[in-house]
Amino acid sequence: MLKFYWYPKCGTCRNAKKWLDQQGIAYNEIHIVENPPSKDEIEEFYRTSGLELKKFFNTSGQKYRELGIKDKMKTASESELLDLLASDGMLIKRPIATDGTKVTVGFKEEEFNEIWSKK
């Protein structure tokens, strides 16, 4: 079953959830702040997705700016960046959807159609 990490107050997350519901796709809803993914889970998402690690950061979030992560990214190791992501669900770009073999970060309807639609 699809794991869907989201933040209920996030409009993008609500749009993704609505899309999944309209498609009749079953998912396990996980509040990303109350139950953030572990460092190992984030690393697995990162490896599976093929995306750059920086794509997993919520760059428009207040926490991201407060902690000056943009500057830290230039010198931090992969492990340090994974630790940062695992330290606070608000630092993670959302929603994250995964079935264990595929991962999407954020919500773009075209991407969801391509990856998650039941064909």
All heavy atoms as an XYZ file, in Angstrom:
975
protein
N       0.835     -1.183      0.000
C       0.000      0.000      0.000
C       0.884      1.253      0.000
O       1.964      1.265      0.571
C      -0.910      0.013      1.232
C      -1.832      1.221      1.229
S      -2.924      1.389      2.651
C      -4.055      0.062      2.378
N       0.388      2.286     -0.618
C       1.094      3.554     -0.715
C       1.209      4.204      0.665
O       0.243      4.245      1.419
C       0.298      4.472     -1.655
C       0.980      5.707     -2.199
C       2.114      5.312     -3.140
C      -0.028      6.574     -2.933
N       2.413      4.679      0.978
C       2.605      5.495      2.177
C       2.556      6.937      1.722
O       3.239      7.316      0.759
C       3.966      5.222      2.826
C       4.041      3.963      3.624
C       5.395      3.905      4.327
C       5.495      2.681      5.194
N       6.812      2.632      5.870
N       1.766      7.747      2.401
C       1.570      9.140      2.014
C       1.906     10.034      3.207
O       1.141     10.148      4.157
C       0.110      9.336      1.565
C      -0.222     10.719      1.102
C       0.296     11.220     -0.078
C      -1.072     11.530      1.848
C      -0.027     12.499     -0.512
C      -1.401     12.802      1.423
C      -0.877     13.289      0.246
N       3.109     10.617      3.166
C       3.545     11.530      4.222
C       3.055     12.920      3.869
O       3.385     13.444      2.801
C       5.075     11.546      4.323
C       5.664     10.275      4.882
C       5.966      9.209      4.047
C       5.923     10.147      6.243
C       6.514      8.042      4.550
C       6.468      8.984      6.757
C       6.760      7.932      5.908
O       7.308      6.785      6.420
N       2.288     13.531      4.774
C       1.707     14.829      4.469
C       1.563     15.676      5.725
O       1.744     15.195      6.841
C       0.381     14.651      3.763
C      -0.780     14.289      4.658
C      -0.829     13.294      5.591
C      -2.055     14.923      4.681
N      -2.057     13.266      6.189
C      -2.822     14.257      5.655
C      -2.616     15.979      3.982
C      -4.140     14.622      5.936
C      -3.925     16.330      4.275
C      -4.672     15.657      5.230
N       1.264     16.947      5.496
C       1.001     17.902      6.564
C      -0.370     18.498      6.257
O      -0.545     19.137      5.213
C       2.098     18.972      6.576
C       1.978     19.978      7.698
C       2.057     19.575      9.025
C       1.800     21.326      7.423
C       1.961     20.491     10.057
C       1.704     22.259      8.450
C       1.785     21.832      9.763
O       1.694     22.740     10.788
N      -1.374     18.255      7.118
C      -2.755     18.638      6.807
C      -2.967     20.124      6.482
O      -3.877     20.459      5.734
C      -3.532     18.232      8.063
C      -2.712     17.138      8.668
C      -1.279     17.495      8.370
N      -2.133     21.007      7.016
C      -2.312     22.439      6.750
C      -1.685     22.873      5.420
O      -1.796     24.019      5.017
C      -1.717     23.267      7.886
C      -2.469     23.108      9.189
C      -1.849     23.937     10.294
C      -2.600     23.719     11.600
N      -1.934     24.378     12.718
N      -1.013     21.947      4.754
C      -0.318     22.244      3.495
C      -1.291     22.074      2.322
O      -1.841     20.991      2.116
C       0.869     21.286      3.366
S       1.595     21.190      1.737
N      -1.495     23.154      1.557
C      -2.410     23.107      0.421
C      -1.988     22.103     -0.642
O      -2.821     21.401     -1.223
N      -0.687     22.021     -0.907
C      -0.178     21.071     -1.896
C      -0.481     19.640     -1.456
O      -0.886     18.801     -2.271
C       1.344     21.266     -2.090
O       1.577     22.618     -2.458
C       1.887     20.342     -3.155
N      -0.308     19.380     -0.157
C      -0.609     18.042      0.378
C      -2.094     17.720      0.235
O      -2.453     16.593     -0.148
C      -0.226     17.964      1.850
S       1.535     18.110      2.174
N      -2.947     18.704      0.529
C      -4.397     18.477      0.404
C      -4.774     18.199     -1.049
O      -5.627     17.343     -1.317
C      -5.179     19.670      0.967
C      -5.082     19.770      2.490
C      -6.102     20.727      3.077
N      -6.046     22.062      2.507
C      -5.337     23.065      2.990
N      -4.608     22.891      4.075
N      -5.366     24.255      2.415
N      -4.124     18.903     -1.991
C      -4.398     18.648     -3.410
C      -3.976     17.235     -3.805
O      -4.682     16.557     -4.565
C      -3.680     19.677     -4.289
C      -4.294     21.047     -4.190
O      -5.457     21.198     -3.817
N      -3.510     22.067     -4.502
N      -2.824     16.801     -3.315
C      -2.347     15.446     -3.626
C      -3.289     14.397     -3.030
O      -3.623     13.409     -3.690
C      -0.933     15.258     -3.086
N      -3.726     14.624     -1.802
C      -4.636     13.696     -1.129
C      -5.958     13.611     -1.893
O      -6.499     12.523     -2.111
C      -4.862     14.175      0.314
C      -5.674     13.244      1.167
C      -5.759     13.820      2.574
C      -6.434     12.927      3.554
N      -7.738     12.440      3.203
N      -6.451     14.771     -2.325
C      -7.696     14.803     -3.110
C      -7.530     14.010     -4.405
O      -8.415     13.253     -4.797
C      -8.049     16.273     -3.404
C      -9.328     16.478     -4.164
C      -9.585     17.976     -4.364
C     -10.743     18.206     -5.289
N     -10.905     19.643     -5.592
N      -6.373     14.175     -5.058
C      -6.105     13.444     -6.298
C      -6.126     11.942     -6.038
O      -6.748     11.178     -6.789
C      -4.757     13.877     -6.891
C      -4.484     13.260     -8.227
C      -4.775     13.774     -9.451
C      -3.874     11.986     -8.476
N      -4.381     12.892    -10.445
C      -3.833     11.790     -9.875
C      -3.355     10.987     -7.647
C      -3.301     10.649    -10.453
C      -2.831      9.845     -8.227
C      -2.806      9.679     -9.627
N      -5.436     11.498     -4.976
C      -5.404     10.065     -4.645
C      -6.813      9.540     -4.373
O      -7.189      8.459     -4.846
C      -4.510      9.823     -3.418
C      -3.013     10.024     -3.625
C      -2.282     10.011     -2.283
C      -2.426      8.975     -4.552
N      -7.603     10.326     -3.621
C      -8.980      9.919     -3.314
C      -9.813      9.817     -4.592
O     -10.562      8.856     -4.779
C      -9.628     10.920     -2.345
C      -9.024     10.859     -0.944
O      -8.378      9.844     -0.596
O      -9.197     11.848     -0.198
N      -9.672     10.796     -5.492
C     -10.440     10.778     -6.744
C     -10.074      9.585     -7.617
O     -10.913      9.074     -8.363
C     -10.228     12.073     -7.527
C     -10.913     13.272     -6.903
C     -10.553     14.585     -7.588
O      -9.544     14.700     -8.268
N     -11.396     15.591     -7.379
N      -8.824      9.138     -7.541
C      -8.369      7.999     -8.333
C      -8.717      6.667     -7.664
O      -8.486      5.609     -8.232
C      -6.845      8.056     -8.535
C      -6.345      9.308     -9.208
C      -6.937      9.530    -10.581
O      -6.996      8.625    -11.385
N      -7.396     10.731    -10.851
N      -9.194      6.725     -6.429
C      -9.530      5.508     -5.702
C      -8.295      4.723     -5.273
O      -8.330      3.498     -5.153
N      -7.199      5.439     -5.036
C      -5.944      4.795     -4.638
C      -5.873      4.726     -3.119
O      -5.985      5.743     -2.430
C      -4.731      5.563     -5.222
C      -4.787      5.510     -6.759
C      -3.421      4.989     -4.689
C      -3.801      6.427     -7.447
N      -5.707      3.508     -2.618
C      -5.608      3.314     -1.170
C      -4.225      3.754     -0.693
O      -3.228      3.547     -1.385
C      -5.836      1.840     -0.823
N      -4.183      4.373      0.476
C      -2.903      4.830      1.012
C      -2.953      4.871      2.527
O      -4.023      4.956      3.123
C      -2.525      6.207      0.453
C      -3.575      7.282      0.667
C      -3.564      8.081      1.811
C      -4.581      7.489     -0.268
C      -4.531      9.056      2.011
C      -5.550      8.451     -0.078
C      -5.525      9.240      1.063
O      -6.483     10.191      1.259
N      -1.781      4.806      3.110
C      -1.620      4.941      4.550
C      -1.164      6.372      4.799
O      -0.073      6.758      4.406
C      -0.583      3.929      5.044
C      -0.360      3.978      6.538
O      -1.110      4.609      7.268
N       0.695      3.327      6.983
N      -2.012      7.148      5.436
C      -1.773      8.573      5.673
C      -0.880      8.750      6.900
O      -1.203      8.246      7.975
C      -3.152      9.183      5.917
C      -3.259     10.634      5.992
C      -4.731     11.020      6.150
O      -5.565     10.693      5.288
O      -5.019     11.647      7.175
N       0.247      9.456      6.733
C       1.182      9.659      7.833
C       1.454     11.155      7.984
O       1.893     11.808      7.039
C       2.508      8.907      7.588
C       2.232      7.417      7.376
C       3.485      9.125      8.742
C       3.372      6.661      6.730
N       1.176     11.676      9.171
C       1.414     13.095      9.468
C       2.921     13.302      9.579
O       3.564     12.779     10.487
C       0.710     13.458     10.778
C       0.617     14.915     11.063
N       1.724     15.713     11.257
C      -0.462     15.721     11.205
C       1.328     16.947     11.516
N      -0.003     16.978     11.482
N       3.501     14.066      8.659
C       4.959     14.173      8.528
C       5.623     14.887      9.706
O       6.806     14.683      9.964
C       5.342     14.826      7.184
C       6.776     14.464      6.788
C       5.117     16.328      7.220
C       7.098     14.674      5.329
N       4.868     15.692     10.446
C       5.434     16.383     11.598
C       5.308     15.528     12.858
O       6.249     15.410     13.640
C       4.775     17.770     11.798
C       5.306     18.454     13.047
C       5.024     18.642     10.574
N       4.153     14.890     13.039
C       3.935     14.042     14.218
C       4.709     12.724     14.112
O       5.142     12.177     15.121
C       2.445     13.758     14.396
C       1.656     15.001     14.760
C       0.152     14.752     14.783
O      -0.294     13.610     14.507
O      -0.587     15.721     15.062
N       4.845     12.201     12.899
C       5.539     10.929     12.662
C       6.499     11.064     11.488
O       6.292     10.447     10.437
C       4.527      9.814     12.363
C       3.614      9.547     13.524
O       4.060      9.159     14.590
N       2.330      9.789     13.333
N       7.549     11.880     11.657
C       8.460     12.077     10.518
C       9.204     10.792     10.175
O       9.450      9.958     11.045
C       9.425     13.152     11.023
C       9.362     13.082     12.504
C       7.985     12.595     12.851
N       9.555     10.629      8.897
C      10.327      9.448      8.517
C      11.712      9.489      9.173
O      12.262     10.565      9.424
C      10.426      9.554      6.998
C      10.077     10.957      6.651
C       9.267     11.508      7.766
N      12.248      8.325      9.456
C      13.574      8.214     10.076
C      14.656      8.533      9.047
O      14.387      8.594      7.845
C      13.783      6.792     10.593
O      13.887      5.903      9.488
N      15.872      8.689      9.532
C      17.005      8.935      8.633
C      17.105      7.811      7.607
O      17.294      8.058      6.416
C      18.293      9.049      9.436
C      19.521      9.286      8.576
C      20.783      9.395      9.410
C      22.007      9.609      8.538
N      23.239      9.747      9.335
N      16.958      6.567      8.055
C      17.041      5.415      7.141
C      15.931      5.451      6.093
O      16.162      5.153      4.920
C      16.980      4.096      7.916
C      18.247      3.818      8.706
O      19.295      4.451      8.425
O      18.200      2.974      9.615
N      14.711      5.824      6.518
C      13.599      5.900      5.566
C      13.852      7.002      4.535
O      13.624      6.804      3.341
C      12.280      6.176      6.300
C      11.772      4.988      7.084
C      10.575      5.336      7.942
O      10.645      6.308      8.725
O       9.563      4.624      7.818
N      14.323      8.163      5.012
C      14.598      9.269      4.086
C      15.690      8.868      3.104
O      15.586      9.139      1.902
C      14.990     10.546      4.861
C      13.806     11.028      5.708
C      15.430     11.644      3.893
C      14.163     12.071      6.748
N      16.707      8.177      3.601
C      17.782      7.729      2.713
C      17.233      6.763      1.665
O      17.603      6.823      0.490
C      18.915      7.081      3.506
C      20.084      6.706      2.626
C      21.308      6.232      3.390
O      21.232      6.027      4.611
O      22.350      6.061      2.729
N      16.333      5.889      2.088
C      15.719      4.946      1.143
C      14.894      5.700      0.089
O      14.968      5.395     -1.103
C      14.829      3.959      1.906
C      14.263      2.859      1.039
C      13.428      1.870      1.835
O      13.821      1.516      2.965
O      12.375      1.476      1.310
N      14.128      6.718      0.522
C      13.351      7.529     -0.434
C      14.300      8.171     -1.439
O      14.040      8.178     -2.646
C      12.570      8.651      0.265
C      11.580      8.212      1.304
C      11.166      9.103      2.281
C      11.048      6.932      1.324
C      10.244      8.732      3.244
C      10.124      6.540      2.285
C       9.727      7.448      3.253
N      15.370      8.730     -0.919
C      16.365      9.440     -1.733
C      16.974      8.499     -2.770
O      17.020      8.803     -3.961
C      17.403     10.036     -0.781
C      18.728     10.416     -1.371
C      18.825     11.301     -2.439
C      19.908      9.906     -0.840
C      20.057     11.665     -2.964
C      21.137     10.268     -1.351
C      21.205     11.143     -2.416
O      22.425     11.487     -2.930
N      17.424      7.335     -2.332
C      18.053      6.368     -3.251
C      17.050      5.859     -4.298
O      17.366      5.739     -5.471
C      18.625      5.189     -2.472
C      19.619      5.580     -1.406
C      21.045      5.425     -1.854
N      21.947      5.796     -0.772
C      22.760      6.839     -0.809
N      22.821      7.616     -1.866
N      23.543      7.130      0.207
N      15.836      5.560     -3.838
C      14.808      5.017     -4.725
C      14.351      6.042     -5.754
O      14.099      5.704     -6.910
C      13.598      4.519     -3.903
O      14.056      3.543     -2.956
C      12.524      3.893     -4.778
N      14.246      7.295     -5.329
C      13.686      8.331     -6.200
C      14.621      8.740     -7.330
O      14.166      9.180     -8.382
C      13.346      9.582     -5.383
O      14.531     10.257     -4.988
N      15.929      8.645     -7.088
C      16.886      9.119     -8.067
C      17.028     10.637     -8.078
O      17.736     11.200     -8.908
N      16.348     11.310     -7.154
C      16.418     12.768     -7.059
C      17.650     13.194     -6.270
O      18.192     12.419     -5.491
C      15.173     13.317     -6.341
C      13.830     13.103     -7.026
C      12.694     13.463     -6.080
C      13.744     13.940     -8.289
N      18.052     14.457     -6.454
C      19.116     15.006     -5.626
C      18.579     15.157     -4.203
O      17.389     15.436     -4.015
C      19.506     16.403     -6.121
C      20.165     16.447     -7.477
C      20.426     17.891     -7.870
O      21.417     18.454     -7.377
O      19.629     18.439     -8.646
N      19.444     15.012     -3.221
C      19.021     15.104     -1.826
C      18.406     16.472     -1.516
O      17.451     16.569     -0.753
C      20.200     14.808     -0.886
C      19.865     14.625      0.589
C      18.771     13.585      0.796
C      21.110     14.242      1.366
N      18.910     17.517     -2.157
C      18.374     18.854     -1.877
C      16.898     18.977     -2.266
O      16.189     19.824     -1.746
C      19.224     19.936     -2.531
C      19.169     19.987     -4.037
C      20.070     21.102     -4.559
C      20.011     21.216     -6.060
N      20.893     22.264     -6.552
N      16.424     18.107     -3.145
C      15.012     18.131     -3.543
C      14.089     17.693     -2.404
O      12.875     17.867     -2.495
C      14.767     17.221     -4.754
C      15.500     17.635     -6.001
C      14.849     18.817     -6.657
C      15.486     19.093     -8.008
N      15.106     20.372     -8.545
N      14.648     17.100     -1.355
C      13.846     16.643     -0.227
C      13.650     17.731      0.831
O      12.927     17.535      1.789
C      14.473     15.392      0.404
C      14.209     14.160     -0.408
C      15.022     13.843     -1.484
C      13.141     13.329     -0.129
C      14.775     12.724     -2.259
C      12.879     12.212     -0.895
C      13.700     11.904     -1.966
N      14.303     18.869      0.649
C      14.170     19.964      1.605
C      13.026     20.889      1.224
O      12.861     21.234      0.058
C      15.474     20.774      1.686
C      16.523     20.119      2.522
C      17.440     19.254      1.952
C      16.599     20.355      3.894
C      18.414     18.636      2.718
C      17.575     19.743      4.661
C      18.483     18.889      4.080
N      12.268     21.301      2.223
C      11.200     22.278      2.059
C      11.843     23.661      2.061
O      11.919     24.327      3.082
C      10.189     22.123      3.198
C       9.087     23.150      3.143
O       8.897     23.829      2.132
N       8.363     23.277      4.242
N      12.333     24.067      0.895
C      13.119     25.300      0.794
C      12.289     26.559      1.039
O      12.847     27.621      1.288
C      13.803     25.416     -0.585
O      12.804     25.334     -1.594
C      14.830     24.310     -0.779
N      10.972     26.457      0.975
C      10.144     27.635      1.223
C       9.684     27.706      2.678
O       8.971     28.622      3.055
C       8.934     27.649      0.283
O       8.161     26.487      0.470
N      10.110     26.749      3.489
C       9.681     26.712      4.885
C      10.463     27.660      5.781
O      11.624     27.971      5.529
N       9.806     28.100      6.831
C      10.409     29.019      7.798
C      11.618     28.378      8.478
O      12.654     29.019      8.651
C       9.348     29.403      8.828
C       9.773     30.498      9.768
C       8.642     30.900     10.710
O       7.475     30.602     10.474
N       8.991     31.564     11.781
N      11.496     27.112      8.868
C      12.589     26.390      9.540
C      13.845     26.361      8.669
O      14.953     26.533      9.146
C      12.183     24.950      9.840
C      11.543     24.736     11.164
C      12.589     24.629     12.241
C      12.104     23.840     13.385
N      11.822     24.338     14.599
N      13.653     26.110      7.386
C      14.764     26.045      6.421
C      15.542     27.356      6.441
O      16.776     27.357      6.492
C      14.187     25.761      5.027
C      15.209     25.657      3.921
C      15.833     24.446      3.647
C      15.532     26.754      3.142
C      16.759     24.329      2.613
C      16.458     26.657      2.110
C      17.063     25.439      1.854
O      17.985     25.336      0.832
N      14.812     28.456      6.426
C      15.464     29.775      6.438
C      16.102     30.067      7.793
O      17.226     30.553      7.864
C      14.455     30.865      6.065
C      14.015     30.768      4.595
C      13.201     31.966      4.154
N      11.977     32.174      4.919
C      10.809     31.595      4.655
N      10.716     30.767      3.629
N       9.750     31.845      5.380
N      15.377     29.754      8.876
C      15.890     29.998     10.233
C      17.222     29.296     10.467
O      18.119     29.846     11.090
C      14.891     29.490     11.291
C      13.755     30.418     11.574
C      12.737     29.783     12.525
O      13.038     28.736     13.149
O      11.626     30.332     12.634
N      17.326     28.072      9.984
C      18.522     27.266     10.229
C      19.631     27.512      9.198
O      20.708     26.930      9.296
C      18.162     25.774     10.255
C      17.212     25.342     11.380
C      16.822     23.885     11.221
C      17.836     25.576     12.750
N      19.356     28.348      8.214
C      20.365     28.667      7.203
C      20.829     27.456      6.413
O      22.005     27.316      6.083
N      19.901     26.583      6.096
C      20.257     25.316      5.451
C      20.802     25.514      4.039
O      21.661     24.755      3.600
C      19.062     24.339      5.489
C      18.806     23.944      6.950
C      19.324     23.107      4.638
C      17.591     23.121      7.189
N      20.352     26.561      3.361
C      20.855     26.819      2.002
C      22.386     26.878      2.013
O      23.048     26.303      1.152
C      20.274     28.127      1.472
C      20.685     28.451      0.058
C      20.054     29.746     -0.416
C      20.460     30.060     -1.836
N      19.888     31.327     -2.292
N      22.939     27.568      3.006
C      24.401     27.677      3.109
C      25.036     26.367      3.577
O      26.113     26.001      3.117
C      24.779     28.813      4.064
C      24.329     30.171      3.526
O      24.371     30.353      2.294
O      23.932     31.027      4.330
N      24.349     25.661      4.479
C      24.882     24.388      4.997
C      24.987     23.339      3.895
O      25.858     22.475      3.937
C      23.998     23.859      6.128
C      24.092     24.678      7.397
C      23.199     24.096      8.476
C      23.254     24.991      9.710
N      22.375     24.564     10.760
N      24.094     23.415      2.915
C      24.077     22.409      1.844
C      25.376     22.374      1.064
O      25.733     21.346      0.522
C      22.926     22.682      0.880
C      21.651     22.142      1.401
S      20.676     21.476      0.107
C      19.082     21.854      0.753
N      26.050     23.505      1.004
C      27.282     23.593      0.217
C      28.416     22.783      0.824
O      29.289     22.294      0.102
C      27.707     25.060      0.073
C      26.692     25.892     -0.691
C      26.989     27.371     -0.595
C      25.864     28.171     -1.246
N      25.756     29.510     -0.713
N      28.409     22.625      2.153
C      29.534     21.965      2.820
C      29.152     20.693      3.581
O      30.032     19.901      3.912
C      30.210     22.935      3.811
O      29.226     23.399      4.733
C      30.807     24.132      3.078
N      27.878     20.503      3.858
C      27.451     19.357      4.664
C      27.598     18.045      3.891
O      27.419     18.004      2.675
C      25.999     19.537      5.101
N      27.894     17.003      4.629
C      27.965     15.673      4.017
C      26.544     15.146      3.793
O      25.576     15.672      4.362
C      28.716     14.712      4.936
O      27.937     14.439      6.100
N      26.430     14.109      2.990
C      25.131     13.478      2.752
C      24.517     13.035      4.078
O      23.336     13.246      4.337
C      25.323     12.276      1.826
C      24.053     11.617      1.411
C      24.313     10.482      0.429
O      24.530     10.774     -0.764
O      24.309      9.316      0.869
N      25.330     12.438      4.936
C      24.847     11.956      6.230
C      24.337     13.111      7.096
O      23.294     12.993      7.755
C      25.960     11.200      6.955
O      25.482     10.710      8.187
N      25.038     14.237      7.075
C      24.603     15.406      7.855
C      23.276     15.949      7.319
O      22.402     16.341      8.098
C      25.674     16.508      7.808
C      26.920     16.170      8.605
C      28.093     17.112      8.353
O      28.213     17.653      7.226
O      28.889     17.304      9.289
N      23.123     15.969      6.007
C      21.872     16.437      5.422
C      20.714     15.489      5.762
O      19.605     15.945      6.061
C      22.011     16.596      3.902
C      22.958     17.706      3.440
C      23.123     17.672      1.922
C      22.487     19.075      3.904
N      20.971     14.198      5.733
C      19.938     13.226      6.119
C      19.565     13.395      7.590
O      18.380     13.315      7.946
C      20.423     11.798      5.842
C      20.503     11.414      4.366
C      21.307     10.133      4.186
C      19.117     11.261      3.748
N      20.565     13.642      8.444
C      20.289     13.904      9.870
C      19.388     15.127     10.026
O      18.446     15.117     10.830
C      21.585     14.132     10.654
C      22.346     12.849     10.947
O      21.714     11.765     10.984
O      23.576     12.928     11.137
N      19.686     16.179      9.280
C      18.879     17.405      9.333
C      17.433     17.112      8.944
O      16.499     17.516      9.639
C      19.450     18.453      8.376
C      20.350     19.518      8.938
C      20.921     20.377      7.810
C      19.661     20.389      9.962
N      17.251     16.415      7.832
C      15.905     16.079      7.375
C      15.149     15.262      8.427
O      13.974     15.507      8.687
C      15.958     15.311      6.051
C      16.265     16.140      4.810
C      16.626     15.235      3.645
C      15.104     17.048      4.448
N      15.833     14.314      9.031
C      15.191     13.438     10.012
C      14.902     14.165     11.328
O      14.083     13.698     12.125
C      16.071     12.213     10.269
N      15.540     15.300     11.544
C      15.399     16.007     12.820
C      14.077     16.767     12.941
O      13.638     17.075     14.045
C      16.556     16.993     13.017
O      16.415     18.117     12.144
N      13.428     17.070     11.826
C      12.222     17.896     11.878
C      11.403     17.706     10.610
O      11.869     18.028      9.513
C      12.622     19.366     12.031
C      11.451     20.282     12.322
O      10.300     19.954     11.927
O      11.665     21.334     12.940
N      10.191     17.195     10.762
C       9.314     16.963      9.617
C       9.017     18.214      8.808
O       8.714     18.131      7.626
N       9.130     19.393      9.445
C       8.857     20.641      8.727
C       9.967     20.982      7.721
O       9.778     21.837      6.869
C       8.662     21.806      9.705
C       7.391     21.691     10.535
S       5.867     21.601      9.553
C       5.627     23.339      9.195
N      11.111     20.332      7.833
C      12.203     20.567      6.884
C      12.042     19.765      5.595
O      12.719     20.019      4.613
C      13.551     20.218      7.524
C      14.038     21.161      8.624
C      15.315     20.609      9.249
C      14.278     22.557      8.068
N      11.126     18.793      5.627
C      10.970     17.873      4.496
C       9.922     18.394      3.518
O       8.823     18.765      3.917
C      10.567     16.473      4.993
C      11.605     15.943      5.992
C      10.398     15.512      3.821
C      11.183     14.672      6.708
N      10.291     18.407      2.237
C       9.322     18.780      1.196
C       8.216     17.737      1.201
O       8.468     16.538      1.312
C      10.014     18.823     -0.170
C       9.090     19.314     -1.275
C       9.878     19.508     -2.547
C       8.990     19.904     -3.695
N       8.714     21.341     -3.715
N       7.016     18.211      1.060
C       5.878     17.312      1.148
C       4.875     17.605      0.046
O       4.932     18.678     -0.531
C       5.251     17.435      2.535
C       4.938     18.875      2.893
C       4.679     19.030      4.379
N       4.307     20.400      4.632
C       5.122     21.320      5.114
N       6.348     21.026      5.416
N       4.698     22.552      5.302
N       4.028     16.663     -0.217
C       3.966     15.324      0.358
C       5.006     14.388     -0.259
O       5.536     14.668     -1.328
C       2.558     14.863     -0.025
C       2.298     15.544     -1.341
C       2.966     16.894     -1.213
N       5.264     13.309      0.464
C       6.078     12.224     -0.077
C       5.154     11.016     -0.199
O       4.463     10.670      0.759
C       7.277     11.877      0.826
C       8.275     13.042      0.843
C       7.956     10.586      0.352
C       9.479     12.821      1.739
N       5.141     10.428     -1.374
C       4.354      9.211     -1.602
C       5.317      8.123     -2.057
O       6.187      8.361     -2.884
C       3.279      9.451     -2.650
N       5.153      6.921     -1.471
C       6.010      5.800     -1.871
C       5.275      4.477     -1.722
O       4.473      4.305     -0.809
C       7.321      5.776     -1.056
O       8.136      4.697     -1.522
C       7.070      5.596      0.433
N       5.595      3.595     -2.626
C       5.065      2.226     -2.522
C       6.204      1.236     -2.274
O       6.031      0.033     -2.358
C       4.277      1.844     -3.777
C       5.127      1.814     -5.039
O       6.355      2.070     -4.953
O       4.571      1.531     -6.114
N       7.384      1.780     -1.990
C       8.547      0.929     -1.754
C       9.431      0.776     -2.981
O      10.614      0.502     -2.860
N       8.850      0.953     -4.165
C       9.651      0.855     -5.388
C       9.715      2.184     -6.135
O      10.610      2.400     -6.930
C       9.099     -0.228     -6.353
O       7.751      0.099     -6.692
C       9.155     -1.603     -5.718
N       8.729      3.052     -5.881
C       8.690      4.374     -6.499
C       8.468      5.418     -5.406
O       7.847      5.130     -4.385
C       7.557      4.465     -7.526
C       7.691      3.480     -8.689
C       6.574      3.591     -9.686
C       5.229      3.195     -9.204
N       4.820      1.844     -9.137
N       8.977      6.633     -5.662
C       8.830      7.731     -4.702
C       8.533      9.016     -5.469
O       9.167      9.291     -6.480
C      10.135      7.941     -3.882
C      10.021      9.145     -2.961
C      10.492      6.695     -3.086
N       7.569      9.794     -4.972
C       7.364     11.144     -5.493
C       7.495     12.111     -4.325
O       7.119     11.796     -3.191
C       5.981     11.329     -6.166
O       4.956     10.924     -5.255
C       5.879     10.522     -7.449
N       8.050     13.285     -4.621
C       8.232     14.336     -3.616
C       7.530     15.575     -4.143
O       7.798     16.017     -5.255
C       9.732     14.628     -3.387
C       9.906     15.711     -2.343
C      10.468     13.366     -2.976
N       6.628     16.127     -3.350
C       5.817     17.241     -3.811
C       4.637     16.706     -4.611
O       4.408     15.493     -4.676
N       3.868     17.613     -5.185
C       2.718     17.183     -5.984
C       2.679     17.934     -7.302
O       2.540     19.153     -7.337
C       1.405     17.411     -5.230
C       0.175     17.118     -6.050
C      -0.083     15.827     -6.481
C      -0.709     18.118     -6.395
C      -1.211     15.542     -7.250
C      -1.843     17.857     -7.158
C      -2.096     16.561     -7.581
N       2.841     17.169     -8.360
C       2.594     17.655     -9.719
C       1.630     16.645    -10.319
O       1.926     15.449    -10.385
C       3.898     17.692    -10.525
C       4.885     18.738    -10.043
C       6.083     18.818    -10.978
C       7.066     19.845    -10.496
N       8.077     19.291     -9.591
N       0.477     17.135    -10.735
C      -0.573     16.227    -11.206
C      -0.089     15.323    -12.336
O      -0.389     14.123    -12.350
C      -1.806     17.018    -11.638
C      -2.998     16.115    -11.873
C      -4.320     16.849    -12.020
O      -4.408     18.024    -11.616
O      -5.250     16.225    -12.541
N       0.709     15.893    -13.275
C       1.203     15.079    -14.397
C       2.052     13.918    -13.877
O       1.960     12.791    -14.376
C       2.065     15.911    -15.353
C       1.494     17.235    -15.791
C       1.625     18.343    -14.746
O       2.726     18.564    -14.195
O       0.605     18.994    -14.459
N       2.901     14.214    -12.893
C       3.769     13.178    -12.330
C       2.942     12.116    -11.607
O       3.183     10.914    -11.757
C       4.772     13.826    -11.361
C       5.763     12.854    -10.779
C       6.735     13.516     -9.798
O       6.331     14.452     -9.080
O       7.883     13.066     -9.759
N       1.944     12.527    -10.830
C       1.081     11.576    -10.144
C       0.332     10.714    -11.160
O       0.191      9.514    -10.972
C       0.100     12.299     -9.208
C       0.585     12.427     -7.789
C       1.845     12.921     -7.496
C      -0.228     12.049     -6.733
C       2.302     13.040     -6.193
C       0.212     12.153     -5.424
C       1.479     12.655     -5.155
N      -0.152     11.348    -12.245
C      -0.839     10.582    -13.300
C       0.060      9.507    -13.866
O      -0.342      8.361    -14.064
C      -1.317     11.500    -14.426
C      -2.602     12.192    -14.118
O      -3.486     11.655    -13.456
N      -2.742     13.425    -14.587
N       1.321      9.885    -14.114
C       2.274      8.962    -14.714
C       2.671      7.841    -13.748
O       2.759      6.678    -14.141
C       3.509      9.748    -15.126
C       4.536      8.933    -15.885
C       5.745      9.788    -16.264
O       5.551     10.938    -16.705
O       6.862      9.293    -16.089
N       2.897      8.184    -12.498
C       3.466      7.216    -11.560
C       2.415      6.453    -10.756
O       2.556      5.252    -10.538
C       4.465      7.922    -10.624
C       5.644      8.412    -11.469
C       4.955      6.993     -9.509
C       6.647      9.263    -10.751
N       1.357      7.140    -10.311
C       0.422      6.496     -9.377
C      -0.918      6.091     -9.987
O      -1.672      5.371     -9.339
C       0.179      7.398     -8.165
C       1.434      7.764     -7.438
C       1.902      9.012     -7.193
C       2.405      6.875     -6.847
N       3.092      8.954     -6.504
C       3.426      7.661     -6.281
C       2.507      5.492     -6.769
C       4.533      7.115     -5.632
C       3.605      4.934     -6.122
C       4.593      5.750     -5.564
N      -1.244      6.542    -11.202
C      -2.545      6.159    -11.779
C      -2.644      4.652    -11.947
O      -1.679      4.004    -12.346
C      -2.741      6.799    -13.150
O      -3.209      8.112    -13.018
N      -3.833      4.145    -11.658
C      -4.100      2.730    -11.942
C      -4.363      2.639    -13.433
O      -5.283      3.266    -13.937
C      -5.330      2.246    -11.166
C      -5.151      2.254     -9.667
C      -6.438      1.836     -9.006
C      -6.311      1.812     -7.504
N      -7.578      1.474     -6.858
N      -3.548      1.896    -14.112
C      -3.706      1.811    -15.573
C      -4.474      0.593    -15.976
O      -4.513     -0.382    -15.334
C      -2.318      1.825    -16.221
C      -1.662      3.167    -15.980
C      -0.307      3.261    -16.698
C       0.189      4.673    -16.723
N       0.763      5.155    -15.511
